[in-house]
Each structure stands twice: as structure tokens, then as C-alpha cells.
Amino acid sequence: MTHDSWWLATLGRTLHWARLREREAGTAEVLDHDGTLHSYDSEDTARSMLLDADFVEFDGLDEDDALERGFSLDEVAPPRAEDDESLVRLMTVDLGRRA
């Protein structure tokens, strides 16, 4: 069985998603917004690499954290699609202009 967690990073008014998938064997992989699948020896290593790239875990955000990054939790949710190819097209989000 696998376990997925969603991570995000913001660059200006653009939000980038990454999916961290923990594998049954204890290894992990990250699908990034460019469609690249990165393999890691453990979930801890994958998490460290995401944190080093300024990603934060979506489930760990509160509204204040989200607002600091330029969006409200009511405005965004992890992308969903039938397959990874379709998913990648949804993993970069333009947050638009601030009012």
C-alpha cells in the first residue's frame, strides 16, 4: 500500500504542487510540477529534499501560513486526476493578481 501527501511551494503568484508517495518497501518518490518523478531511499530523505526546495506540506498549513504565501486555504486544494499525465497539468496554479 502507498501513502500520498501533498506539498506546495509558491513563487510570486504561482503555486507549484508536488506529490510525495511513500512506498510499501519504505522508499519514496516525488512527482513534481514539471512531471519529473524523483526516487528516494526513504520518506525522510524525500521530505528533506522537498523542504530544501522551499516546499511545505499542505496538511500542515493553517490559514495564517497560507495567507503568508498569498492564498487562502479555501482557494486551493491538491489536484486530482485520473492519471499522472493529467495530474501534472494541474500541478502549477496561477493565483492571479491581488486586489
N, C-alpha and C positions, 0 to 999 in steps of 0.2 A: 504494500500500500504506500502511496505517496502523500505528502502533505505540502500544500502550496501556501505561501504567504506573499503578499503584495507589498512592494516598496516603491517609493516615488522620490523624484528629485525635481526641483524647479530651477529653471534658467530663464531669468526675466519673467515673461508672462507665458512661458511654455512649461508644461508639466510632462515629465517622462516617467513611464511606469517600467518596472522590472518585476518578473515573477521568479521567486525563489522556490524551487521544488526540492524537497528532501526525499531522497530515495530510500527504499527499504533497507538497502545494504549500508546505510549511513552516509553515503555520498550525497552530493547535492549538485544542482545545476541552476543556472540563472539564464532566463531568456530576457534579453534586453530590448529596448525600444527600436533598435536597429535590426532586430531579428537574429542576432547572434546568440548562440547557445554556448554558455561557458560552463565547463565541468570543474567541480572541486572535490577534494578528498573528504570534506565534511561540511556539515551545515555551518559550523562555526567559521570555517575559512570563507565560505560564501558570504556570510553575514559581514565579516570583517572587510571583505573586498567591496561590498555594497556601501558600507559606512565610509570607507576610504574615498569612495566616489561621490560622497555627499548625498547618498540615498538614506531615507528614513523609512521605517516600517509603518505602513498605513494604519494597521490596527493599534499602533502605539500613539497615534496623534490625537490630541484633543483640539477643540475648536480654536483655542489661542495659538497653538502650534500651526494649525492650518492657515489662520489669518496672517501670521508672520510670513508665510510662504506665498501669500497672495490669493488664497481661495478659502471658501467655506466648506466644511465637511458636507453640507447639504448640496453642494455643487458638483462634487466628484465622487466617483466610485470606481473600484477596479474594473477594467474592461472585461467583457465576456464575449466569447465567440466559439463557433463550432470547432475550429482547429487553430493551430499556432499561426499559420499563414494569415488567416483572417484577423487573429488577435493582434499581431504586430501592427497592422494598420490602425488599430485603436489605441496604441500604447504611447502616442505622442498627442498631447492635447493643448490647443491654443486657448489660453484662459481669457483672451480678449483684452480690451482696454479697460483700465479702471475709470470709473465715473468721476 
